[in-house]
Amino acid sequence: MIKVKNLKKSFGDHLIWEHVNLEIEDGQTLAIIGKSGSGKSVLLKHINALLNPDEGEVIIDGVNIYDLHYVELRKLRQRFGVLFQGAALFDSISAYENVAFPLRYFTDQSEEEIRKNVLHSLDLVDLGDIGNKSTAELSGGMRKRVGLARAIVMEPAYILYDEPTSGLDPETSDEINDLIIHMSENLDITSIVVTHDIHSVLRVADKAAFIDQQKISWSGTVEEMQTSTHERLKKFIKASEYQIQNY
Amino acid sequence: MEILRNLGEYCLLLYRAIRSSTEVSTYRSNLLAEMVKTGYDSIPIILLTGVFTGAVLTIQTAYQLQSSFIPKTTIGAIVVQSMLIELAAAISSLVLAGRVGARVATELGTMRVSEQVDALESMGFNSVTFLVVPRILSGILMFPILYVLASASGILGGITAGVLFGRLPATVFMHGAREFFYPWDVAFGMIKMIVFGFIITSVASYKGYYAHGGAEGVGKSTTQATVLGCIYILLADLILAAILL
């Protein structure tokens, strides 16, 4: 279980958000939505302490992660998979090696076991054997899939998705959404998805939190979101629906 | 204020690098790759720099010492000592500030802005151990070797130019060189190169590691890494000469 308590973050004099409180049950998928520049990705980076807050706590399985020593924090991070917005693949090594990367450093697996696990992860994201393709040869959708395969290869308990469908065509976006649902349902992974894609939220999330005006101005289930009377949320959803309808 | 903040960040990065330098298994493979890129790949430019520096120095020294009262062996002595004490180290390092410093800053800067550094951290790696330590160590280890090559090629260039342009025979050049050869000069050059290697790679690592602002930010970091690397080399050169000579 992940609990975010009274989090506040500023960059210099610029307040990003404050009084952020969230709770994500095991196996649930939470979508963090909001306009570009509202600090969604910044919030995501606080969940595994890539960034530190000015105030507040992030409690994972009863432990405030900001109290952890760096060595303990690194161990905790191994329980997380992260899919970055641009996939953040290491461009000096092949796509296959990207997926094998954490296994080589954090496990004692033989080359055969590594290959088996890498191919299994690639299968889960519908990529199969991508051989020794360099990351430069991959399309946007394939990069996200390889990034996701790398995120799940260590069998994490939590996955953080930063704009998983941004920059992708609707068909590929839907495929990525299917993968997120698959991860959550079949691997019992707790997920946090940062997105401004309402279509994606409706498909993958159990709960949603709306960042607006430097705070979580609304949170609830996805069903509640659709019937919410919160004016700014309604406006945000309406703008997204307009985009979907006009596609 | 900005200078103090930068200095603090630089010191903190070095502290993290030194503390984590015992985790050899994390950076062993990266260190070997970095040694190749910093050392082996720099050999052609270092040999070229050395040969031309030695050649020009010989011709210019011969021009300055056109007197029947000064023996021609002096030319060899001056050229070799100048190469060993100063030129092989300083000129090579200024060239390497561009070649190695720019590469390190660009690589790390690109990794930073494309979130590859965050990806490493989020997997549970210490990104400083993985990325910064091998780059600094490769500078410290490979620069002295490049110094030897720069010195040797400089002396060879000096002899060749002396013979080729009719300034002095090779035997006379070497006689003068041997007469005024002090092992300490080589040790001094080596010490300088270790310091310069550290300066170039650590400044470039710092600039790259903390790069921000997309492609423009990486370009800015690379330029700063190269310019600051050159300035700090000149400063360190003066300080080392004042202390050690």
Interface residues (C-beta under 8 A of the other chain):
Chain A: K45 N48 L50 Y70 R74 K75 R77 Q78 F80 V82 F84 Q85 G86 A88 L89 F90 D91 F101 P102 Y105 F106 M154 L160
Chain B: T26 M111 S114 E115 Q116 D118 A119 E121 S122 M123 G124 F125 N126
